[in-house]
Amino acid sequence: MNQDNLQSSTGYEQQLSDKVSHYKCLMADAGITLPEIDIHDSEPYGFRMRAEFRVWHEQGQAHYAMNKPGEKRPYMIQDFPIGSMLINQLMPKIMAAVNASDTLSRKLFSMEYLTTTTNEALITLIYHRPLDEQWQKTAHELQTQFKVKVIGRSRKQKVVLTDDFVTEKLVVNNREYSYQQVEASFTQPNAQVNQKMLTWASNCLSGSSADLVELYCGNGNFTAVLAQHFDKVLATEISKVSVNSATANFAANNVDNVTIARLSSEEFTQALNRERAFRRLADVDLDSFNFSTIFVDPPRAGLDSGTEKLVTEMDHILYISCNPQTLAENLKQITKTHRVVKVALFDQFPWTHHIESGVYLERI
């Protein structure tokens, strides 16, 4: 939905209903039998904790801008209704400060906002020119004036004035969790719905036993919550930034039963099947784990065939999906050995066709 339509839209319930209907039809066409679906909605506005904007220069002034599909020239915007309250509060103030300073505005072509429910904000200014000491001095003044964190980027250059992360606080089943969220790395954009996802996943796995293996753990968003239900957890993630962030988040939340390995899902499958040895697993004794449950949160492409086979070897499977099409394809194979026990839909991205879903399965 474009900016103009979004302002006047009153059809949030209808668009969510359409997503649910489409999901049910997709699964039925794939031959997947589902129990009753838990539907978790979102606030229709103010839900998005991060945003990326083009900066368009016209008549000596910089403006926030976005592109409409198929059009090269962007259109200028004043606010961002789906963005968090903090993003919308900061947008005009930061742009006014940028326009008041040639140092900040010259060859600025993009701005990124990362905010939290605890009112922290990190703003990244991205340039088509090198950033010098004068830029750093002026950016420090911007940072101090608005009580935000500022990062500058240009080609082969990243200038961090204080930190390159914000700290989010989320509550799951009356317990507060702290998360370091690093600039330019993946974080869940909808904090409210993320809490609902974490709560649902935790409730699915409460009362579990033995050990958990998690693929695609990211910054430990789910891991920190789910670890309490298991003796030990082995989590894998390929991104170095995410591995470092996850390690920090486990420490911040006093989670001490997780071993994290920097491996892709394909590599972990090869390691577990003893098809290939990895130096990154030199200090990990795979034989010491007694896996009963696997948790996967793959990218839009879903599970590859090797990982698909791996998950069917576990008694319990928790699958979080951002793409119903690839989920349906994976479930065609997985439901040959497992039955779907619980299903939930999470509207992470209102006003788009995207829907996040969770499926919990047990061995038949």
Long-range contacts (C-beta under 8 A, 24 or more apart in sequence): 1-351, 1-352, 2-68, 3-66, 3-75, 3-77, 3-81, 6-81, 6-82, 6-351, 7-81, 9-44, 9-351, 12-41, 12-44, 12-350, 12-351, 15-350, 15-351, 16-41, 16-347, 16-350, 19-345, 19-347, 19-353, 19-355, 20-345, 20-355, 22-324, 22-353, 23-324, 23-345, 23-355, 23-357, 26-324, 26-325, 26-328, 27-324, 27-328, 27-331, 29-328, 30-328, 30-329, 30-331, 30-332, 31-332, 32-328, 32-331, 32-332, 32-335, 32-340, 33-335, 33-340, 34-340, 34-343, 35-340, 35-341, 35-342, 35-343, 36-343, 37-343, 37-344, 37-345, 38-200, 38-342, 38-343, 38-344, 38-345, 39-344, 39-345, 40-193, 40-196, 40-197, 40-200, 40-344, 40-345, 40-346, 40-347, 41-347, 42-190, 42-192, 42-193, 42-347, 42-348, 42-350, 43-192, 44-350, 44-351, 45-81, 45-82, 46-81, 46-82, 46-83, 46-84, 46-85, 46-88, 47-82, 47-84, 47-190, 47-191, 47-192, 47-193, 47-350, 48-80, 48-82, 48-83, 48-84, 48-87, 48-189, 48-190, 49-84, 49-87, 49-114, 49-115, 49-116, 49-117, 49-168, 49-187, 49-189, 49-190, 49-191, 50-112, 50-113, 50-114, 50-115, 50-187, 50-189, 51-80, 51-83, 51-87, 51-112, 51-113, 52-110, 52-111, 52-112, 52-113, 53-77, 53-80, 53-110, 53-111, 53-112, 53-113, 54-109, 54-110, 55-108, 55-109, 55-110, 55-111, 57-105, 61-99, 62-95, 62-98, 62-99, 62-105, 62-108, 63-95, 64-91, 64-95, 64-111, 82-350, 82-351, 83-113, 84-115, 86-115, 86-119, 86-121, 87-113, 87-115, 87-121, 90-121, 90-123, 90-146, 90-148, 93-146, 94-123, 94-142, 94-146, 94-148, 97-142, 97-145, 97-146, 98-125, 101-138, 103-134, 103-135, 103-138, 104-135, 104-138, 104-139, 104-142, 112-183, 112-184, 114-166, 114-181, 114-183, 114-187, 115-166, 116-166, 116-167, 116-168, 116-169, 116-181, 116-191, 117-168, 117-169, 117-170, 117-191, 118-167, 118-168, 118-169, 120-149, 120-166, 120-167, 120-168, 121-146, 121-148, 121-149, 121-166, 122-148, 122-149, 122-150, 122-151, 122-163, 122-164, 122-165, 122-166, 122-183, 123-148, 123-149, 123-150, 123-151, 124-150, 124-151, 124-152, 124-153, 124-183, 124-184, 125-150, 125-151, 125-152, 125-153, 126-152, 126-153, 126-154, 127-152, 127-153, 127-154, 128-154, 128-155, 129-154, 130-154, 130-155, 130-157, 131-157, 131-159, 135-159, 136-161, 151-183, 165-245, 170-194, 170-195, 170-198, 171-195, 172-198, 172-199, 172-202, 172-225, 173-199, 173-202, 173-203, 177-224, 177-225, 177-253, 178-249, 178-252, 178-253, 179-219, 179-220, 179-221, 179-224, 179-249, 179-252, 180-219, 180-245, 180-248, 180-249, 180-252, 181-219, 181-245, 182-219, 182-241, 182-245, 184-241, 185-219, 185-239, 185-241, 185-242, 185-245, 186-218, 186-219, 186-242, 187-219, 187-221, 188-221, 188-348, 189-348, 189-349, 190-348, 190-349, 193-346, 193-347, 193-348, 193-356, 194-221, 194-348, 196-346, 197-222, 197-320, 197-344, 197-346, 197-356, 197-358, 198-222, 198-225, 200-344, 200-346, 200-358, 201-225, 201-226, 201-295, 201-318, 201-320, 201-358, 202-226, 202-228, 202-229, 204-318, 204-342, 204-358, 204-360, 205-229, 205-230, 205-293, 205-295, 205-316, 205-318, 208-292, 208-293, 208-316, 209-292, 210-290, 210-291, 210-292, 210-293, 211-289, 211-290, 211-291, 211-292, 211-293, 212-291, 212-292, 212-293, 212-294, 212-295, 213-268, 213-289, 213-291, 213-293, 213-294, 213-295, 213-314, 214-294, 214-295, 214-296, 215-265, 215-268, 215-294, 215-295, 215-296, 215-297, 215-298, 215-307, 216-265, 216-296, 216-297, 216-298, 216-299, 217-242, 217-246, 217-260, 217-297, 218-242, 218-246, 218-297, 219-245, 219-246, 219-249, 220-245, 220-246, 220-247, 220-249, 220-250, 220-255, 220-258, 220-260, 222-295, 222-297, 222-320, 223-250, 223-255, 223-258, 224-249, 224-250, 224-253, 224-255, 226-295, 227-255, 227-257, 227-258, 228-255, 230-257, 230-293, 231-257, 231-290, 232-257, 232-258, 232-259, 232-288, 232-289, 233-257, 233-258, 233-259, 234-258, 234-259, 234-260, 234-261, 234-284, 234-286, 234-289, 234-291, 235-259, 235-260, 235-261, 236-260, 236-261, 236-262, 236-263, 236-264, 236-265, 236-267, 236-268, 237-262, 237-263, 238-262, 238-263, 238-264, 259-284, 265-296, 265-298, 265-303, 265-304, 265-306, 265-307, 266-304, 266-306, 266-307, 268-310, 269-306, 269-307, 269-309, 269-310, 270-306, 272-310, 273-310, 292-316, 293-317, 293-318, 294-318, 295-319, 295-320, 296-320, 297-321, 298-326, 300-326, 301-326, 302-326, 302-327, 302-329, 302-330, 303-330, 308-333, 308-334, 309-333, 312-336, 312-337, 312-338, 314-363, 315-362, 315-363, 316-360, 316-361, 316-362, 316-363, 317-359, 317-360, 317-361, 317-362, 318-358, 318-359, 318-360, 318-361, 319-358, 319-359, 319-360, 319-361, 320-356, 320-357, 320-358, 321-356, 321-357, 321-358, 321-359, 322-348, 322-354, 322-356, 324-355, 324-357, 327-357, 327-359, 331-359, 334-361, 335-361, 337-363, 337-364, 338-362, 338-363, 338-364, 339-364
